Amino acid sequence: MRPLPSASSPAPGQTAEPWVSVDDVAAHLGVRKDSIYRWIEHRGLPAKKIGKLWKVKLSEVDEWVCARGASGGSRGAGSSSKSAGRPQSEGFPTRGFVLVIDDDDLVRDALGDFLSDEGYGSLLASDGGEALKLLASISPRPSLIILDLKMPNVDGWQFREQQGRDPSLASIPLIVVTAVPNASMNGATVLRKPLHLDQLANAIERSLSASAMPPQASQGIPDQGRTTPRETALVPAGLPPTPSLHRE
């Protein structure tokens, strides 16, 4: 991914930054077009309607992502976000439900969209406390949990501790997605941000396969990867680690 562009006006003799399509922005951020339209309509993503089409400048997108982090774009538990604290799926999921716990609206939405593309339903929570309330109210349990670490109220470490104390939750596989250096968590798969979708898809498949096997058979499962890996990142690698899409 390219580095964060400058928002300054072009110098004399330089070409002005072109407008790009929603498809280009979706590829730039590694999310679905539906997320881009939702962010334009409800989150203030800078865009201009030219005819019937939305057009965007990538430098303004990058600035918007960073500004959300600098201004506390995450909302935490009790947030007014439409995505937090509810199931999100398009039709009946073919592969079960995954619980996503992250206090950043953009990350939750992007992961929910990705899971839908993969055939999973998603339950979205803005912190560990909200996730525990969801888990206490739903049946059956989700097949997998994707967990952020640094969150307000009940963070990822606290959630994991409470999960381990509850026999009905302790066996649910866990994938930690974090930018915390050298992070580790007993019994969990840890993926580093910025996250690539092929890494997450492979980790989900390995975790679910291992949880479906007897303990002896699930040890030492090789990472065979995908035959057609996707190199799309959930966030542009050139952006700084702000509390937005990059952030914990």
C-alpha positions as CSV (number, residue, x, y, z in Angstrom):
1,M,0.0,0.0,0.0
2,R,1.1,3.5,-0.7
3,P,2.1,5.9,2.1
4,L,-0.3,8.4,3.5
5,P,-0.7,11.1,0.8
6,S,-0.3,14.8,1.5
7,A,-3.5,16.8,1.6
8,S,-1.7,20.0,0.5
9,S,-2.7,21.6,-2.8
10,P,-0.6,20.7,-5.8
11,A,2.3,22.9,-6.5
12,P,2.3,24.9,-9.8
13,G,3.0,22.4,-12.6
14,Q,1.7,19.4,-10.6
15,T,-1.4,17.5,-11.5
16,A,-4.3,17.8,-9.1
17,E,-5.3,14.6,-7.3
18,P,-7.9,12.7,-9.3
19,W,-11.3,11.7,-8.0
20,V,-11.7,7.9,-7.6
21,S,-14.6,5.5,-7.4
22,V,-16.1,3.7,-4.5
23,D,-14.5,0.5,-5.9
24,D,-11.1,2.2,-5.6
25,V,-11.7,3.3,-2.0
26,A,-12.9,-0.2,-1.1
27,A,-9.7,-1.7,-2.5
28,H,-7.6,0.9,-0.8
29,L,-9.0,0.2,2.6
30,G,-9.6,-3.5,2.1
31,V,-13.3,-3.5,2.8
32,R,-16.5,-4.1,0.9
33,K,-18.2,-1.3,-1.1
34,D,-21.2,-1.6,1.2
35,S,-19.0,-0.4,4.0
36,I,-17.9,2.6,2.0
37,Y,-21.4,3.6,1.1
38,R,-22.4,3.3,4.8
39,W,-19.5,5.4,5.9
40,I,-20.4,8.1,3.4
41,E,-24.0,8.2,4.4
42,H,-23.6,7.8,8.2
43,R,-20.0,8.4,9.3
44,G,-19.1,11.5,7.3
45,L,-16.5,10.0,4.9
46,P,-15.7,12.8,2.5
47,A,-17.3,12.2,-0.9
48,K,-18.8,14.1,-3.8
49,K,-21.7,12.9,-5.9
50,I,-21.0,13.4,-9.6
51,G,-24.1,12.5,-11.6
52,K,-25.3,9.3,-10.0
53,L,-21.9,8.1,-8.7
54,W,-20.0,8.9,-5.5
55,K,-16.4,10.1,-6.1
56,V,-13.7,10.3,-3.5
57,K,-10.1,11.5,-3.1
58,L,-7.9,8.9,-1.5
59,S,-5.9,11.6,0.5
60,E,-9.2,12.7,2.1
61,V,-10.1,9.1,2.9
62,D,-6.7,8.7,4.6
63,E,-7.1,11.9,6.6
64,W,-10.7,10.9,7.6
65,V,-9.4,7.5,8.9
66,C,-6.6,9.2,10.9
67,A,-8.9,12.0,12.2
68,R,-11.4,9.4,13.5
69,G,-8.5,7.9,15.6
70,A,-7.3,11.3,16.8
71,S,-10.8,12.4,17.8
72,G,-11.6,9.1,19.6
73,G,-13.5,7.5,16.7
74,S,-14.1,4.4,18.8
75,R,-17.3,4.5,20.9
76,G,-17.0,1.7,23.5
77,A,-19.9,0.0,25.3
78,G,-23.2,1.7,25.2
79,S,-22.3,3.3,21.9
80,S,-24.9,4.5,19.5
81,S,-23.2,2.6,16.7
82,K,-25.7,0.6,14.7
83,S,-23.3,-2.4,14.4
84,A,-22.4,-2.9,18.1
85,G,-24.3,-5.4,20.2
86,R,-26.3,-7.1,17.5
87,P,-26.1,-9.9,14.9
88,Q,-25.1,-8.9,11.4
89,S,-25.6,-11.2,8.5
90,E,-27.0,-11.2,5.1
91,G,-29.5,-14.1,5.0
92,F,-28.9,-17.2,7.0
93,P,-25.2,-17.9,7.5
94,T,-23.9,-21.2,6.0
95,R,-21.0,-21.6,8.4
96,G,-22.2,-20.5,11.8
97,F,-21.6,-17.3,13.8
98,V,-18.5,-15.5,14.8
99,L,-18.4,-12.9,17.7
100,V,-16.2,-9.8,16.9
101,I,-15.2,-7.7,19.9
102,D,-13.6,-4.4,19.0
103,D,-14.3,-0.9,20.2
104,D,-13.7,0.7,16.8
105,D,-16.7,1.0,14.6
106,L,-14.8,0.8,11.3
107,V,-13.0,-2.4,12.3
108,R,-16.2,-4.0,13.5
109,D,-18.0,-3.2,10.3
110,A,-15.1,-4.3,8.1
111,L,-14.8,-7.6,9.9
112,G,-18.5,-8.1,9.8
113,D,-18.5,-7.6,6.0
114,F,-15.6,-9.9,5.6
115,L,-17.3,-12.7,7.6
116,S,-20.5,-12.3,5.6
117,D,-18.5,-12.8,2.4
118,E,-17.0,-15.9,3.9
119,G,-20.4,-17.4,4.7
120,Y,-20.4,-16.6,8.5
121,G,-22.9,-14.6,10.5
122,S,-21.4,-12.1,12.9
123,L,-22.2,-10.8,16.3
124,L,-20.6,-7.5,17.0
125,A,-19.6,-6.1,20.4
126,S,-17.8,-2.8,21.3
127,D,-16.0,-4.2,24.4
128,G,-15.6,-7.3,26.5
129,G,-18.4,-6.4,28.8
130,E,-20.9,-6.0,26.0
131,A,-19.7,-9.3,24.5
132,L,-20.3,-11.1,27.8
133,K,-23.8,-9.8,27.9
134,L,-24.4,-11.0,24.4
135,L,-23.0,-14.4,25.2
136,A,-25.3,-14.7,28.2
137,S,-28.4,-14.0,26.1
138,I,-27.8,-16.1,23.0
139,S,-28.0,-19.7,22.1
140,P,-26.3,-21.5,20.5
141,R,-22.9,-20.0,21.3
142,P,-20.8,-18.6,18.5
143,S,-18.3,-20.9,16.8
144,L,-15.4,-18.5,17.2
145,I,-14.4,-15.2,18.8
146,I,-12.2,-12.5,17.2
147,L,-10.9,-10.3,20.0
148,D,-9.2,-6.9,20.2
149,L,-7.0,-6.3,23.3
150,K,-7.0,-2.6,24.1
151,M,-10.6,-1.5,24.7
152,P,-12.3,0.7,27.3
153,N,-14.3,-0.8,30.2
154,V,-13.6,-4.5,29.8
155,D,-10.5,-5.1,27.7
156,G,-9.4,-8.2,25.8
157,W,-7.3,-9.6,28.7
158,Q,-10.2,-9.2,31.2
159,F,-12.7,-10.7,28.7
160,R,-10.4,-13.8,28.2
161,E,-10.1,-14.2,32.0
162,Q,-13.9,-14.2,32.4
163,Q,-14.4,-16.5,29.4
164,G,-12.0,-19.0,30.9
165,R,-14.0,-19.0,34.2
166,D,-17.3,-19.9,32.4
167,P,-17.4,-23.6,31.3
168,S,-20.0,-22.8,28.6
169,L,-17.6,-20.2,27.0
170,A,-14.1,-21.6,27.7
171,S,-14.0,-24.0,24.8
172,I,-14.9,-21.4,22.1
173,P,-11.8,-20.8,19.9
174,L,-10.3,-17.4,20.1
175,I,-8.3,-15.3,17.6
176,V,-6.7,-12.2,18.9
177,V,-6.1,-9.3,16.4
178,T,-3.8,-6.7,17.8
179,A,-0.9,-4.2,17.3
180,V,0.4,-4.8,20.8
181,P,4.1,-5.8,20.4
182,N,4.9,-9.4,21.4
183,A,1.3,-10.0,22.5
184,S,0.4,-13.6,23.4
185,M,-2.6,-15.2,25.0
186,N,-2.7,-18.8,26.3
187,G,-4.8,-21.0,24.0
188,A,-5.5,-18.2,21.4
189,T,-4.2,-17.5,17.9
190,V,-2.6,-14.1,17.7
191,L,-2.6,-12.1,14.5
192,R,-0.8,-8.7,14.1
193,K,-2.3,-5.6,12.7
194,P,-2.5,-4.4,10.0
195,L,-4.4,-7.5,9.2
196,H,-4.5,-9.3,5.9
197,L,-7.7,-11.1,4.9
198,D,-5.9,-14.3,3.8
199,Q,-4.2,-14.5,7.2
200,L,-7.6,-14.1,9.0
201,A,-9.4,-16.6,6.7
202,N,-6.7,-19.2,7.3
203,A,-6.7,-18.7,11.0
204,I,-10.5,-19.0,11.2
205,E,-10.4,-22.3,9.2
206,R,-7.5,-23.7,11.3
207,S,-9.2,-22.7,14.6
208,L,-12.6,-24.2,13.7
209,S,-11.0,-27.4,12.3
210,A,-9.0,-27.8,15.5
211,S,-12.0,-27.2,17.7
212,A,-14.0,-29.9,15.8
213,M,-11.3,-32.6,16.4
214,P,-10.4,-34.6,19.5
215,P,-7.5,-32.9,21.5
216,Q,-4.9,-35.5,20.3
217,A,-5.9,-35.1,16.6
218,S,-5.9,-31.3,16.7
219,Q,-2.3,-30.9,17.7
220,G,0.2,-30.0,15.1
221,I,-2.2,-29.1,12.3
222,P,-0.1,-27.7,9.4
223,D,-0.7,-24.3,7.9
224,Q,-1.6,-25.2,4.4
225,G,-2.9,-21.8,3.4
226,R,-5.2,-21.0,0.5
227,T,-4.5,-21.9,-3.1
228,T,-5.5,-18.3,-4.1
229,P,-4.3,-16.0,-1.2
230,R,-5.8,-12.6,-0.9
231,E,-3.3,-9.8,-0.3
232,T,-6.0,-7.2,0.6
233,A,-5.3,-5.6,4.0
234,L,-8.0,-4.4,6.3
235,V,-6.2,-1.1,6.5
236,P,-3.6,0.7,4.4
237,A,-0.2,-0.4,5.6
238,G,1.2,3.1,5.2
239,L,-1.2,4.7,7.7
240,P,0.1,5.4,11.2
241,P,-1.3,3.2,14.1
242,T,-4.1,5.5,15.1
243,P,-7.2,4.4,17.0
244,S,-9.1,3.9,13.8
245,L,-8.8,1.0,11.4
246,H,-5.1,0.5,12.4
247,R,-5.7,0.7,16.0
248,E,-6.3,-1.7,18.8
